Amino acid sequence: MQNEPVGAPSSGREGQPSGMLKDLILRWFLETQIVLLLQDGRLPDWFHGFLSREAETLLENEEFGCFLIRLNEKAFGYILSYR
């Protein structure tokens, strides 16, 4: 993955407290990724930040081809959910 902070834990690092890792991921996003996503100062509707996997139910009543992207809470990166 591009732009991962130097010294950041890899996605497989064990023993990393989940709250601390989530804070690192948020900092990575704010420092390196948000400027790539902003459109007229706003995040796109398809981006949902930290959202639990169960939130994919948001797509249940949507048309085929709809999607959302959320931040991965366990590794630096994104998760794509689609219908």
C-alpha positions as a Markdown table, in Angstrom:
| # | Residue | x | y | z |
|---|---|---|---|---|
| 1 | Met | 0.0 | 0.0 | 0.0 |
| 2 | Gln | 1.3 | 3.4 | -0.8 |
| 3 | Asn | 1.9 | 6.2 | 1.7 |
| 4 | Glu | 2.0 | 3.9 | 4.7 |
| 5 | Pro | 3.8 | 5.8 | 7.6 |
| 6 | Val | 7.4 | 4.9 | 8.2 |
| 7 | Gly | 7.5 | 2.6 | 11.2 |
| 8 | Ala | 3.8 | 1.8 | 11.1 |
| 9 | Pro | 2.7 | -1.7 | 12.1 |
| 10 | Ser | 2.1 | -4.1 | 9.3 |
| 11 | Ser | -1.4 | -5.5 | 8.9 |
| 12 | Gly | -0.3 | -8.7 | 10.5 |
| 13 | Arg | 1.4 | -7.2 | 13.6 |
| 14 | Glu | 0.2 | -8.9 | 16.8 |
| 15 | Gly | 0.0 | -7.4 | 20.2 |
| 16 | Gln | -1.0 | -4.0 | 18.9 |
| 17 | Pro | -3.9 | -2.6 | 21.0 |
| 18 | Ser | -6.8 | -2.1 | 18.7 |
| 19 | Gly | -7.5 | 1.4 | 19.9 |
| 20 | Met | -3.9 | 2.4 | 19.3 |
| 21 | Leu | -3.9 | 0.9 | 15.9 |
| 22 | Lys | -7.1 | 2.7 | 15.0 |
| 23 | Asp | -5.6 | 6.0 | 16.1 |
| 24 | Leu | -2.5 | 5.3 | 13.9 |
| 25 | Ile | -4.8 | 4.5 | 10.9 |
| 26 | Leu | -6.8 | 7.6 | 11.4 |
| 27 | Arg | -3.6 | 9.7 | 11.6 |
| 28 | Trp | -2.3 | 8.0 | 8.4 |
| 29 | Phe | -5.6 | 8.8 | 6.7 |
| 30 | Leu | -5.7 | 12.5 | 7.8 |
| 31 | Glu | -2.0 | 13.1 | 7.0 |
| 32 | Thr | -1.7 | 11.3 | 3.7 |
| 33 | Gln | -5.0 | 10.2 | 2.2 |
| 34 | Ile | -7.7 | 12.8 | 2.8 |
| 35 | Val | -6.4 | 15.3 | 0.4 |
| 36 | Leu | -6.6 | 12.7 | -2.3 |
| 37 | Leu | -10.4 | 12.1 | -1.6 |
| 38 | Leu | -11.6 | 15.7 | -1.0 |
| 39 | Gln | -13.9 | 17.1 | -3.6 |
| 40 | Asp | -14.7 | 20.8 | -3.1 |
| 41 | Gly | -13.7 | 20.4 | 0.5 |
| 42 | Arg | -16.0 | 17.4 | 1.1 |
| 43 | Leu | -15.6 | 13.7 | 1.2 |
| 44 | Pro | -17.5 | 11.7 | -1.5 |
| 45 | Asp | -20.8 | 10.1 | -0.5 |
| 46 | Trp | -19.4 | 6.6 | -1.1 |
| 47 | Phe | -16.7 | 7.1 | 1.6 |
| 48 | His | -17.8 | 6.1 | 5.1 |
| 49 | Gly | -14.6 | 6.3 | 7.2 |
| 50 | Phe | -14.6 | 3.8 | 10.1 |
| 51 | Leu | -17.7 | 1.7 | 9.7 |
| 52 | Ser | -18.3 | -1.8 | 11.0 |
| 53 | Arg | -18.7 | -4.7 | 8.7 |
| 54 | Glu | -22.3 | -4.9 | 9.7 |
| 55 | Ala | -22.9 | -1.5 | 8.1 |
| 56 | Glu | -22.7 | -3.2 | 4.8 |
| 57 | Thr | -26.5 | -3.7 | 5.3 |
| 58 | Leu | -26.7 | -0.1 | 4.0 |
| 59 | Leu | -26.3 | -1.7 | 0.6 |
| 60 | Glu | -29.1 | -4.3 | 1.0 |
| 61 | Asn | -31.8 | -2.1 | -0.6 |
| 62 | Glu | -29.6 | -0.4 | -3.1 |
| 63 | Glu | -29.4 | -1.2 | -6.8 |
| 64 | Phe | -26.7 | -3.6 | -8.1 |
| 65 | Gly | -23.5 | -1.7 | -8.8 |
| 66 | Cys | -23.7 | 0.4 | -5.7 |
| 67 | Phe | -20.7 | 0.5 | -3.4 |
| 68 | Leu | -19.2 | 2.0 | -0.3 |
| 69 | Ile | -15.6 | 2.3 | 0.8 |
| 70 | Arg | -14.6 | 2.3 | 4.5 |
| 71 | Leu | -11.4 | 2.5 | 6.4 |
| 72 | Asn | -9.9 | -0.8 | 7.5 |
| 73 | Glu | -9.7 | -0.9 | 11.3 |
| 74 | Lys | -7.0 | -3.6 | 11.4 |
| 75 | Ala | -4.6 | -2.5 | 8.7 |
| 76 | Phe | -3.6 | 0.6 | 6.8 |
| 77 | Gly | -6.0 | 0.7 | 3.8 |
| 78 | Tyr | -9.5 | 0.6 | 2.6 |
| 79 | Ile | -12.3 | -2.0 | 2.3 |
| 80 | Leu | -14.7 | -2.0 | -0.7 |
| 81 | Ser | -18.2 | -3.3 | -0.2 |
| 82 | Tyr | -20.5 | -3.6 | -3.2 |
| 83 | Arg | -23.8 | -5.0 | -4.3 |
